[in-house]
Amino acid sequence: MTEDRDYLERRWWALGLLCMTQFMVVLDASIVNIALPSIGKDVGISQENLSWVVNGYVLTFGGFLLLGGRMADLLGRRRIFMAGLIVVAVASLFAGFAPSEGALIAARAGQGLGAAIIAPSALSIVATIFRDGSERNKALGAWGAVAGSGGAAGVLLGGVLTDGLGWEWVMWVNVPVSLIVLALTPQLIPESRSESQTRYFDVAGAVTVTAGLSLLVYAIVDAESAGWGSGQTIGLLAAAIALLGVFTAVELRSHAPLVPFGIFSKRTLTGANAVGLMVGGSLFAMFFFITLYMQQVLGYSPIKAGLSYLPLSVAIILSAGVASQLVTKVGFKPVLAVGLVLIAAGLVWFSRVSVGGGFTTDILGPSLLAAVGLGFAFVTTTIAAVSGIEDREQGLASGLINTSQQIGGAIGLAVLATIANSRTDDVVAAAGGNPAALPGALVEGFQSAFLGAAGIAVIGLVLTFVLIRGSDSRAHVALSEKGEAPVAV
């Protein structure tokens, strides 16, 4: 009995440790944005190449997530989680000391690789130490709160560290966090893996899916500068599709595939990933354009822009907790649908931003509305994606939902940035290139992007109704009401 109580207590401490790590992973995607001008000046990176400090991370993160999740299943979730922490710590240390553009971008790619190993292994650990039902909902509510608020917190922390200690600390902050988590992991987190499957590792599948996803992300994030109709973009997209086609052929013939396609016969899992694409596509862009609006139009300093995200972060944390309770009572499908309605409404409200606006008139209201929607949607897509999945495939399911959100974010941001820039260029051209027209032109571009993001959220709402089974949602409620005991790992 004492051993059971100790295990129960350790699970919640383990959850805190895993949430701290996920917060760091999400933080890394946004924390450098405000530091970019300082990084460009000190390291000597041109304005054209500065975006690759961000893209280097996004590229490896999006490309290796699926591989990271499956490695966790086959090689041991705790072992892979700890390996990812080591990669992040080493890469972050080198990033702060980077003497050149190439070294910094390579180090950021290393951070992304480590994050791609950590994120799905950490989520699969949560899903295996908490049994499907009310307790897992609570755990994933906490997970969704830190993951959803991490992007907003990154803007604030990035501004504070850059102004106070220097941009290097935007990189180095990961080192002590990684080392602390690494030291505590063996005591708090049990090892687990897919014991029922052969130890054979699908090398051909791993190489083709990672190369295909990496090329896909690269083509998307560079499409705005290269042009969507350019030979580079079309060629890279064609190569990515070809590689993913080869991957499919390899998996269909493999006796122990990296991705058993039978998992997609679970319609709710497939639907959750499709909706995850839309949630990522709408919300990554929202954070990006809000930040640009505050700094380029309203003239906010980095720290003021960061502080303006505080209400949004708090709203995400609170709504994620509420969402985890609601899912237990009414199921994930209705909560997800409400979340997407709120996201779409918040983005439509954001499309009314103005040149003479301010925080209380143009930012606060829609931020809170969209934040509640994000808390609802992020938690419920994650719950739906791992609900009813056997423990031996939790790493795969976790890698899939992380990949969907990341790829969706990359596609959504690239497409909406193109829409915004095109509209801005048209307005400036109509004004004869008059510099005084630039603020208004920027605002019109942002308005178009916010409306486009709202449209993506509406598509997510339609997919929720069409693809996610109401019967699975109701079964989840029934399971929660039984008060299932936590799984022993």
Helices and strands as residue ranges (DSSP letters): H 2-30, H 36-43, H 47-50, H 52-75, H 77-96, H 101-129, H 134-164, H 168-172, H 174-188, H 203-221, H 223-226, H 231-253, G 261-265, H 267-292, I 293-297, H 302-307, H 310-330, H 332-350, I 359-363, H 364-386, G 391-393, H 394-430, G 435-437, H 438-467, H 470-481
